[in-house]
């Protein structure tokens, strides 16, 4: 791997990562990308941002002895696949990206086709709680900023154990640390905004285009045109957390019985996207997660993450303050945590 902060070495060629990202973002096929792609990844052409991103990834995979190079990796909840693409450029033998969002996977596939490199990267639409892969298929399963969105965390953990080879590693990195009071307060404000609105450009780094209660009202009005506007509004208010077949079933039960569902949003509840069915930034207790992993048969190690992707003294401070005996204290202040879980056997 090249020493430059924004360059990688791949197949004997020096890859200018910011230039590659500019190519992805400005190519004519970009008209086919999901509009969300540009909102999520608009900073990818910045050399400073890319240097930080690559440094973050190197530190993340350094948690595992042996790192990333030559490994078969599953990125569970890969989104638009930028990290999966970079993993291949950083030396992973094979990277599979799995996500339930069809628009994200379609965008991922579109830009892979125009890359100047044939990368061993394979996007797939699917459920992380029912993975379409054989047992012991992977050396590494990665969940980066994804576990807080999964519908079925227990299913994901069990599936990760199944698809990892003995000695394989599950790496979980997430910034929804339920032990940090500041994170809890801000996350609950995000929950309320997404569920009840109003629409806004920025709520702690998130954009609310259309509150979930409004989205449910639109779905109910579209699928049940016989309902009055008052009934639609009432049912949207009383079906918080429902989506898909669950939402439809609740409305059908109301039509049969006249009983209004008892699913009014309560403060402190993590809402569910009524279209896609994923959670918005669910809080995660890292100790409970570590215990569940150990119960499944992993040897799990937990660390707080205070930052440090910019390098310098911040990186040094993070490494010192989150080491071993300092972890319990650091987790009370850290926004994020990292878990390395190795499959025994």
C-alpha positions in Angstrom: 0.0 0.0 0.0 1.3 3.5 -0.9 2.2 5.8 1.9 0.3 8.9 0.6 -2.7 9.7 2.6 -5.1 9.7 -0.4 -3.4 7.1 -2.6 -3.8 3.3 -2.6 -1.8 0.6 -4.5 -4.0 -1.8 -6.4 -2.9 -4.5 -8.9 0.4 -2.7 -9.4 -1.3 0.7 -10.1 -1.3 3.8 -7.9 -4.9 4.8 -7.3 -5.7 8.5 -6.6 -8.7 8.0 -4.5 -10.2 11.6 -4.6 -9.8 11.5 -8.4 -11.6 8.1 -8.5 -14.4 9.5 -6.4 -14.7 12.6 -8.7 -15.0 10.2 -11.6 -17.8 8.2 -9.8 -19.7 11.4 -8.9 -19.5 13.2 -12.2 -19.7 10.4 -14.8 -22.7 10.4 -17.0 -24.2 7.4 -15.2 -24.5 9.5 -12.1 -27.9 10.5 -13.4 -29.1 7.0 -12.5 -27.9 7.2 -8.9 -30.2 7.5 -6.0 -30.5 11.2 -5.0 -29.4 10.2 -1.5 -26.0 9.2 -2.8 -24.9 12.8 -3.3 -26.2 13.8 0.1 -24.4 10.9 1.9 -21.2 11.1 -0.1 -20.8 14.7 -1.3 -17.5 15.1 0.5 -15.8 12.2 -1.3 -13.9 14.5 -3.7 -12.2 16.3 -0.8 -8.6 15.2 -0.3 -8.8 16.0 3.4 -12.0 14.0 3.8 -10.6 11.0 1.9 -7.4 11.0 4.0 -9.5 11.0 7.1 -11.8 8.2 5.7 -8.9 6.0 4.8 -7.1 6.5 8.1 -10.3 5.6 9.9 -10.6 2.4 7.8 -7.0 1.4 8.5 -7.4 1.8 12.2 -10.7 -0.1 12.2 -9.3 -3.1 10.4 -6.1 -3.0 12.5 -8.3 -4.2 15.4 -8.1 -7.6 13.8 -4.7 -9.4 13.8 -3.8 -9.8 10.2 -5.9 -6.9 9.1 -7.8 -6.8 5.8 -5.4 -7.8 3.1 -6.2 -11.1 1.4 -9.4 -11.6 3.3 -12.9 -12.5 2.1 -15.2 -9.8 3.6 -19.0 -9.3 4.0 -20.1 -5.7 4.5 -23.5 -6.2 6.2 -25.6 -3.1 5.7 -23.2 -1.7 3.0 -25.4 1.2 1.9 -24.0 2.7 -1.3 -20.9 0.5 -1.1 -18.1 3.1 -0.9 -16.5 1.4 2.1 -16.8 -2.0 0.3 -15.2 -0.6 -2.8 -12.3 0.9 -0.8 -11.8 -2.4 1.1 -11.2 -4.1 -2.3 -8.7 -1.4 -3.3 -7.0 -1.8 0.1 -6.3 -5.5 -0.6 -9.3 -7.6 0.4 -9.5 -10.7 -1.7 -13.2 -10.4 -2.2 -15.9 -8.1 -0.8 -19.6 -8.8 -0.7 -22.0 -6.0 0.1 -25.4 -6.8 1.5 -28.2 -4.2 2.0 -32.0 -4.2 2.1 -32.3 -0.9 0.3 -32.7 -1.5 -3.4 -31.9 2.0 -4.5 -28.6 1.9 -2.7 -27.6 -1.4 -4.2 -28.7 -0.2 -7.7 -26.4 2.8 -7.3 -23.6 0.6 -6.0 -23.9 -1.7 -9.1 -24.1 1.3 -11.5 -20.8 2.9 -10.5 -19.0 -0.4 -10.2 -19.6 -1.0 -13.9 -17.8 2.2 -14.9 -14.7 1.9 -12.7 -11.3 1.6 -14.4 -10.6 -1.4 -12.3 -12.2 -4.8 -12.2 -12.8 -5.1 -8.5 -13.8 -8.3 -6.7 -16.9 -6.6 -5.2 -20.3 -8.1 -5.3 -23.4 -6.1 -4.2 -26.6 -8.0 -3.2 -30.0 -7.0 -2.0 -30.9 -9.0 1.1 -31.6 -9.2 4.8 -28.7 -9.3 7.2 -30.8 -11.6 9.4 -31.2 -14.1 6.6 -27.9 -13.9 4.7 -27.7 -15.6 1.2 -24.3 -17.1 1.8 -22.9 -20.5 2.8 -21.7 -21.3 6.2 -18.1 -20.4 7.0 -17.9 -18.3 3.8 -16.1 -15.3 5.2 -13.0 -14.2 7.1 -14.5 -10.9 8.2 -18.1 -9.6 8.7 -18.2 -5.8 9.0 -21.1 -3.8 10.4 -20.2 -0.1 10.2 -22.8 2.4 11.3 -25.4 -0.3 10.5 -26.4 -2.4 13.5 -28.4 0.6 14.9 -30.6 0.3 11.8 -31.2 -3.5 11.6 -34.7 -4.7 12.1 -33.5 -8.0 13.7 -30.2 -7.6 15.5 -30.4 -11.1 17.0 -30.9 -12.6 13.6 -27.9 -10.7 12.3 -25.6 -11.9 15.1 -26.6 -15.5 14.6 -26.1 -15.2 10.9 -22.7 -13.6 11.3 -21.6 -16.5 13.4 -22.9 -18.9 10.8 -21.2 -17.3 7.8 -17.8 -16.7 9.5 -15.2 -19.4 9.4 -13.7 -20.6 12.7 -11.3 -17.8 13.7 -13.1 -15.3 11.6 -13.9 -11.9 12.9 -17.1 -9.8 13.3 -16.2 -6.1 13.5 -18.9 -3.7 14.7 -18.4 0.0 14.7 -21.3 2.3 15.6 -21.8 5.8 16.9 -25.1 5.2 18.8 -23.6 4.4 22.2 -26.5 4.1 24.7 -24.1 4.6 27.6 -23.3 8.2 26.7 -25.9 10.6 28.0 -25.2 13.2 25.3 -25.7 10.6 22.6 -29.0 9.5 24.2 -30.4 13.0 24.5 -29.5 13.9 20.9 -30.7 10.6 19.5 -34.1 11.0 21.2 -34.4 14.4 19.6 -33.7 12.8 16.2 -36.3 10.1 16.8 -39.0 12.7 17.6 -38.1 14.7 14.5 -38.3 11.8 12.2 -41.5 10.5 13.6 -43.5 13.7 14.2 -41.6 16.4 12.2 -41.5 19.1 11.2 -39.5 18.6 8.1 -36.1 20.2 8.5 -32.7 20.4 6.9 -30.6 19.5 9.9 -31.3 17.8 13.2 -28.0 16.7 14.7 -26.6 16.0 11.2 -29.8 14.4 9.9 -32.2 15.7 7.3 -36.0 15.1 7.8 -37.5 15.3 4.4 -40.9 14.0 5.4 -41.9 12.8 8.9 -42.9 9.2 9.3 -46.4 10.1 10.4 -46.9 11.9 7.2 -45.5 9.0 5.2 -47.9 6.6 6.9 -50.8 8.9 6.2 -49.9 8.9 2.5 -49.6 5.1 2.4 -52.9 4.6 4.1 -54.7 7.1 1.9 -53.3 5.5 -1.2 -54.0 1.9 -0.2 -57.4 2.5 1.4 -59.1 5.3 -0.7 -62.5 4.7 1.0 -61.2 6.1 4.3 -62.0 9.7 5.2 -59.2 12.3 5.7 -60.0 12.3 9.4 -59.7 8.5 9.6 -56.4 8.5 7.6 -55.0 11.1 10.0 -56.2 9.1 13.1 -54.7 5.8 11.8 -51.4 7.4 10.9 -51.1 8.7 14.4 -52.0 5.3 15.9 -49.7 3.1 13.8 -46.3 4.3 14.9 -43.6 1.7 14.3 -45.5 -0.2 11.7 -44.6 -0.6 8.0 -45.4 -2.9 5.1 -47.7 -5.8 5.9 -47.9 -4.8 9.5 -49.2 -1.3 8.7 -51.7 -2.7 6.1 -52.9 -5.4 8.6 -53.5 -2.8 11.3 -55.7 -0.7 8.9 -57.6 -3.8 7.7 -58.3 -4.8 11.3 -59.7 -1.3 11.9 -62.0 -1.7 8.9 -63.2 -5.0 10.2 -63.7 -4.1 13.8 -63.8 -0.3 14.1 -61.1 -0.4 16.8 -58.2 2.1 16.4 -54.7 0.5 16.7 -52.9 1.4 20.0 -49.6 2.4 18.5 -49.3 6.1 19.3 -45.7 7.3 19.4 -44.2 7.6 22.8 -41.2 9.8 23.7 -38.0 7.7 23.9 -39.1 5.2 21.2 -36.9 4.6 18.2 -39.2 5.1 15.1 -39.3 2.8 12.1 -39.2 4.0 8.5 -42.7 3.1 7.1 -41.4 2.4 3.6 -38.2 0.5 4.2 -38.8 -0.8 7.7 -35.5 0.1 9.2 -34.8 1.8 12.5 -33.6 5.4 12.7 -30.4 5.4 14.8 -31.4 2.8 17.4 -29.3 3.2 20.6 -27.0 0.2 21.3 -25.7 -0.8 24.7 -22.2 -2.1 23.8 -21.9 -4.3 27.0 -25.2 -6.1 26.3 -24.0 -6.6 22.7 -20.7 -8.0 23.8 -22.5 -10.4 26.2 -24.8 -11.6 23.4 -21.8 -12.2 21.1 -20.0 -14.2 23.8 -23.2 -16.2 24.4 -23.2 -17.2 20.7 -19.6 -18.4 20.9 -17.5 -15.4 20.0 -14.6 -14.1 22.0 -15.4 -10.4 22.1 -13.4 -7.3 22.9 -14.9 -3.9 23.4 -13.3 -0.4 23.0 -14.7 3.1 23.2 -14.0 5.4 20.2 -13.4 9.1 20.9 -12.2 10.0 17.4 -8.8 10.3 15.9 -9.3 9.7 12.2 -7.6 13.1 11.6 -4.4 11.7 13.0 -2.0 13.6 15.3 -2.5 14.0 19.0 -6.2 13.2 18.8 -5.4 9.8 17.5 -2.8 9.2 20.2 -5.2 10.4 22.9 -7.9 8.1 21.6 -5.6 5.1 21.7 -4.5 5.9 25.3 -7.9 6.8 26.8 -9.8 3.9 25.3 -7.2 1.2 26.1 -8.1 -1.7 28.5 -8.9 -0.4 32.0 -10.0 3.0 30.8 -12.8 1.6 28.5 -15.6 1.6 31.1 -15.0 5.3 31.9 -14.4 6.2 28.2 -17.7 4.6 27.2 -19.6 7.0 29.4 -18.3 9.9 27.3 -17.7 8.4 23.8 -20.2 8.8 21.1 -19.0 5.6 19.4 -17.7 2.1 20.2 -16.0 -0.7 18.4 -16.3 -4.4 19.0 -14.1 -7.2 17.7 -15.7 -10.6 18.0 -13.7 -13.7 16.9 -15.5 -16.9 16.3 -14.2 -19.7 18.5 -13.3 -23.1 17.1 
